[in-house]
């Protein structure tokens, strides 16, 4: 049996709105992925620890608070420090194109803004995992 892509979905920082994260989690499950949702108000340390414990392929951060330029780099650095720098860090929320580009240059994966189609997010994760983790699941 083929192994499923394991995705951790988290809400970092003080952001208290999780409807979008839950919609994404459901869409990724429908796309054949195993999804772990950590809930609201997770610290970067909590997110990375959960990713380690759950042995995930992908960390997806949903962020609407505006703290993305602080939290994404912090999570990325913790991932490298804890030996999971080969896990995809992706996510989405309200952020400028300039911020998305800057975070990409730091090593954060593709970021999705409001209105992104669910299939595009699932396709990106599926393609990334096939290329970088050797996990292939049908579309």
PAZAPA-4460 file (N, C-alpha, C; in steps of 0.05 Angstrom, whole numbers, plus 32768, in hexadecimal, padded with zeros to 4 digits):
% residues 139
    n_x    n_y    n_z   ca_x   ca_y   ca_z    c_x    c_y    c_z   seq   type   mol
   8011   7FE8   8000   8000   8000   8000   8012   8019   8000     1      X     A
   800A   802C   7FF0   8019   8045   7FEF   8014   8056   8007     2      X     A
   8028   8063   8010   8025   8074   8028   8019   808F   8020     3      X     A
   8008   8099   8031   7FFB   80B3   802C   800E   80CA   8033     4      X     A
   800A   80E0   8025   8018   80F9   802D   800D   8102   8047     5      X     A
   801F   8108   805A   8016   8112   8074   801A   8130   8076     6      X     A
   8005   813E   807C   8005   815B   807D   7FFC   8165   8098     7      X     A
   800C   8176   80A4   8005   8184   80BD   7FFA   819F   80B6     8      X     A
   7FE2   81A6   80BE   7FD7   81C0   80BA   7FD6   81CE   80D5     9      X     A
   7FE1   81E6   80D6   7FE2   81F5   80F0   7FDB   8212   80ED    10      X     A
   7FD1   821D   8102   7FCC   823A   8104   7FE0   8245   8117    11      X     A
   7FF3   8255   810D   8009   825F   811D   8002   827A   8129    12      X     A
   800C   827F   8141   8009   8299   814E   7FED   829E   8159    13      X     A
   7FE6   82B7   815A   7FCD   82BF   8168   7FB5   82BF   8156    14      X     A
   7FB8   82B7   813D   7FA2   82B6   812A   7F8C   82A4   8135    15      X     A
   7F74   82AE   8137   7F5E   829F   8143   7F49   8295   812F    16      X     A
   7F4F   8297   8116   7F3B   8290   8101   7F45   8276   80F3    17      X     A
   7F36   8260   80F6   7F40   8247   80EA   7F2E   823A   80D6    18      X     A
   7F1A   8248   80CC   7F08   823D   80B9   7F17   8234   809F    19      X     A
   7F29   8246   8095   7F38   823F   807D   7F4A   8227   8081    20      X     A
   7F57   8226   8098   7F68   820F   809E   7F59   81F5   809E    21      X     A
   7F41   81F5   80A9   7F30   81DD   80A9   7F26   81D6   808D    22      X     A
   7F20   81EA   807D   7F18   81E4   8061   7F30   81D8   8052    23      X     A
   7F48   81E3   8055   7F60   81D8   8048   7F64   81BB   8052    24      X     A
   7F62   81B6   806C   7F67   819B   8076   7F53   8188   806A    25      X     A
   7F3A   818F   8068   7F26   817D   805C   7F2C   8178   803E    26      X     A
   7F34   818D   8030   7F3A   818A   8013   7F53   8178   800F    27      X     A
   7F67   817A   8020   7F7E   8169   801D   7F77   814C   8024    28      X     A
   7F66   8148   8038   7F5D   812D   803E   7F4E   8121   8026    29      X     A
   7F3C   8132   801A   7F2E   8129   8003   7F40   8122   7FEC    30      X     A
   7F58   812F   7FEB   7F6B   812A   7FD6   7F7D   8112   7FDD    31      X     A
   7F77   8103   7FF2   7F85   80EB   7FF9   7F9C   80EE   800C    32      X     A
   7F9F   8104   8019   7FB5   8109   802B   7FAB   8104   8048    33      X     A
   7FBE   80FD   8059   7FB9   80FB   8075   7FBF   8116   8082    34      X     A
   7FAC   8122   8090   7FAE   813D   809A   7FAC   813D   80B9    35      X     A
   7FBF   814B   80C5   7FBE   8150   80E2   7FBA   816E   80E6    36      X     A
   7FA5   8175   80F4   7FA0   8192   80F9   7FA6   8197   8116    37      X     A
   7FB7   81AB   811C   7FC0   81B0   8137   7FAF   81C3   8146    38      X     A
   7F9D   81D1   8139   7F8C   81E4   8147   7F98   8200   8148    39      X     A
   7F8B   8212   8156   7F92   822E   8158   7FAA   8234   816A    40      X     A
   7FB6   824B   8165   7FCA   8257   8176   7FE2   8246   817D    41      X     A
   7FED   823A   8168   8005   8229   816B   801E   823A   8169    42      X     A
   8031   8235   817A   804B   8242   8178   805C   8234   8162    43      X     A
   8070   8241   8157   8081   8233   8145   808D   8219   8151    44      X     A
   8094   821A   816A   80A0   8203   8177   808B   81EC   8178    45      X     A
   8073   81F2   817F   805E   81DE   8180   8059   81D2   8164    46      X     A
   8059   81E2   8150   8055   81D9   8134   806B   81C5   812C    47      X     A
   8083   81CD   8130   809A   81BC   8128   809B   81A2   8139    48      X     A
   8094   81A4   8152   8094   818C   8163   807E   8179   8159    49      X     A
   8066   8184   8152   8051   8173   8148   8059   8166   812D    50      X     A
   8067   8175   811C   8070   816B   8103   8084   8153   8107    51      X     A
   8095   8156   811A   80A8   8141   8121   8099   8128   812C    52      X     A
   8086   812C   813E   8077   8116   814A   8066   8108   8136    53      X     A
   805B   8116   8123   8049   810B   810F   8057   8101   80F6    54      X     A
   8071   8106   80F4   8081   80FE   80DD   8074   8107   80C2    55      X     A
   8070   8121   80C0   8062   812B   80A9   8074   8131   8091    56      X     A
   8068   8133   807A   8077   813B   8062   8074   8158   805C    57      X     A
   805E   8164   8067   8057   8180   8061   804D   818D   807A    58      X     A
   8056   81A6   807E   804A   81B7   8092   803C   81CE   8083    59      X     A
   8022   81D1   8088   8013   81E7   807C   800A   81FA   8092    60      X     A
   8011   8213   808F   800A   8227   80A2   7FF5   823A   8097    61      X     A
   7FDF   823D   80A5   7FCA   824F   809D   7FCE   8268   80AE    62      X     A
   7FD1   8280   80A1   7FD7   8298   80B0   7FC8   82B0   80A6    63      X     A
   7FB8   82BC   80B7   7FAA   82D4   80AF   7FB2   82EB   80C1    64      X     A
   7FC3   82E8   80D4   7FCA   82FC   80E8   7FDE   8311   80DE    65      X     A
   7FEB   830C   80C8   7FFF   831F   80BF   801B   831A   80CA    66      X     A
   801E   8305   80DA   8038   82FE   80E6   8048   82EB   80D5    67      X     A
   8041   82E8   80BC   804F   82D3   80AB   806C   82D8   80A8    68      X     A
   8075   82F2   80A7   8091   82F7   80A3   80A2   82F0   80BB    69      X     A
   8096   82ED   80D2   80A3   82E4   80EA   80A1   82C6   80EE    70      X     A
   8088   82BC   80EB   8083   82A0   80F3   808D   828C   80DE    71      X     A
   808A   8291   80C4   8094   827E   80B1   80B2   827A   80B3    72      X     A
   80C2   8290   80B4   80DF   828B   80B8   80E6   827D   80D2    73      X     A
   80D8   8283   80E7   80DD   8276   8101   80D8   8258   80FF    74      X     A
   80C1   8251   80F3   80BA   8234   80EF   80CF   8227   80DD    75      X     A
   80D7   8234   80C8   80EB   8228   80B5   8105   8223   80C4    76      X     A
   810E   8236   80D4   8127   8233   80E3   8125   821C   80F7    77      X     A
   810F   821B   8105   810B   8205   8118   810A   81EA   810A    78      X     A
   80FE   81E9   80F2   80FE   81D0   80E3   811A   81C7   80DD    79      X     A
   812B   81DA   80D4   8147   81D3   80CD   8156   81CA   80E6    80      X     A
   8152   81D9   80FC   815F   81D2   8116   8157   81B6   8120    81      X     A
   813E   81AE   811B   8134   8195   8125   8138   817E   8111    82      X     A
   8145   8184   80FA   814B   816F   80E7   8135   8167   80D4    83      X     A
   8121   8179   80D0   810C   8174   80BD   810B   818A   80A8    84      X     A
   8122   8193   80A0   8123   81A7   808B   811B   819C   806F    85      X     A
   8118   8182   806D   810F   8176   8054   80F0   8174   8052    86      X     A
   80E2   817E   8066   80C5   817F   8066   80BC   8199   8059    87      X     A
   80A8   8197   8048   809D   81AF   803B   808F   81C1   804F    88      X     A
   8097   81DA   8050   8088   81EF   805F   807A   8200   804B    89      X     A
   805F   81FF   804C   804E   820E   803A   8038   821A   804A    90      X     A
   8026   8228   803D   8010   8233   804C   8002   8248   803C    91      X     A
   7FF3   8258   804A   7FE4   826D   803D   7FD8   8280   8051    92      X     A
   7FCC   8295   8045   7FBF   82A9   8055   7FC1   82C4   8047    93      X     A
   7FBE   82D8   8056   7FBE   82F3   804B   7FDB   82FE   804D    94      X     A
   7FE8   8300   8035   8003   830A   8034   8008   8316   8018    95      X     A
   801A   8329   8017   8020   8336   7FFE   8031   8324   7FEC    96      X     A
   8030   832A   7FD2   8041   831B   7FBF   805F   831E   7FC6    97      X     A
   8066   8336   7FD0   8082   833B   7FD7   808A   8329   7FEF    98      X     A
   8078   8327   8003   807E   8315   8019   8080   82F8   8011    99      X     A
   806E   82F0   7FFF   806E   82D4   7FF5   8089   82CF   7FE7   100      X     A
   8092   82E2   7FD7   80AB   82DE   7FC9   80C3   82DD   7FDD   101      X     A
   80C3   82EE   7FF1   80D8   82EE   8005   80D9   82D4   8014   102      X     A
   80C2   82CA   801D   80C1   82B1   802B   80CA   829A   8019   103      X     A
   80C3   829B   8000   80CC   8286   7FED   80EA   8285   7FEB   104      X     A
   80F6   829D   7FEB   8114   829E   7FE9   8121   8293   8002   105      X     A
   8112   8294   8019   811D   8288   8032   811A   826A   8033   106      X     A
   810A   825F   8021   8106   8242   8021   80EA   8238   8027   107      X     A
   80D8   824B   802B   80BC   8243   802F   80B0   823B   8014   108      X     A
   80A0   8227   8013   8094   821E   7FFA   807F   8231   7FF0   109      X     A
   8070   8229   7FDC   805B   823A   7FD1   8047   8242   7FE6   110      X     A
   803F   825B   7FE5   802B   8266   7FF8   8013   826E   7FE8   111      X     A
   7FFC   8268   7FF4   7FE2   826C   7FE6   7FD2   8282   7FF4   112      X     A
   7FC7   8295   7FE5   7FB8   82AA   7FF0   7F9A   82A4   7FED   113      X     A
   7F89   82B3   7FFB   7F6C   82AD   7FF9   7F62   82AB   7FDC   114      X     A
   7F51   8298   7FD8   7F46   8293   7FBD   7F55   827E   7FAD   115      X     A
   7F6B   8274   7FB8   7F7A   825F   7FAA   7F69   8246   7FA9   116      X     A
   7F67   8239   7F91   7F57   8221   7F8F   7F62   820A   7FA0   117      X     A
   7F51   81FB   7FAD   7F5A   81E5   7FBD   7F6A   81D1   7FAD   118      X     A
   7F62   81CC   7F94   7F71   81B9   7F84   7F8E   81C2   7F7F   119      X     A
   7F92   81DC   7F7D   7FAD   81E6   7F79   7FBF   81E0   7F91   120      X     A
   7FB4   81E3   7FA9   7FC3   81DD   7FC1   7FCA   81BF   7FC2   121      X     A
   7FB6   81AF   7FBE   7FBA   8192   7FBE   7FCE   8189   7FA9   122      X     A
   7FCB   8194   7F91   7FDD   818D   7F7B   7FFA   8195   7F82   123      X     A
   7FFD   81AD   7F8D   8018   81B6   7F94   8025   81A2   7FA9   124      X     A
   8016   819C   7FBD   8020   8189   7FD2   8026   816E   7FC6   125      X     A
   8014   8164   7FB6   8017   814A   7FA9   8030   814A   7F97   126      X     A
   8034   815F   7F87   804B   8160   7F75   8065   8163   7F85   127      X     A
   8065   8174   7F99   807D   8178   7FA9   8085   815E   7FB7   128      X     A
   8072   8150   7FC2   8078   8137   7FD0   8082   8121   7FBD   129      X     A
   8077   8120   7FA5   8080   810D   7F91   809D   8113   7F89   130      X     A
   80A3   812D   7F87   80BE   8134   7F7E   80D3   8133   7F94   131      X     A
   80CB   813B   7FAD   80DF   813D   7FC3   80DE   8127   7FD7   132      X     A
   80C7   8119   7FD9   80C4   8104   7FEE   80C0   80E8   7FE2   133      X     A
   80BC   80E7   7FC8   80B8   80CD   7FBB   809D   80C1   7FC1   134      X     A
   8089   80D2   7FC8   806E   80C8   7FCE   805C   80D1   7FB7   135      X     A
   804F   80BE   7FAB   803E   80C4   7F95   8022   80BA   7F9B   136      X     A
   800E   80CC   7F9A   7FF2   80C3   7F9C   7FE4   80CE   7F84   137      X     A
   7FD0   80BF   7F7B   7FC1   80C8   7F63   7FB2   80E2   7F68   138      X     A
   7FAF   80F1   7F53   7FA0   810A   7F55   7F82   8105   7F58   139      X     A
***
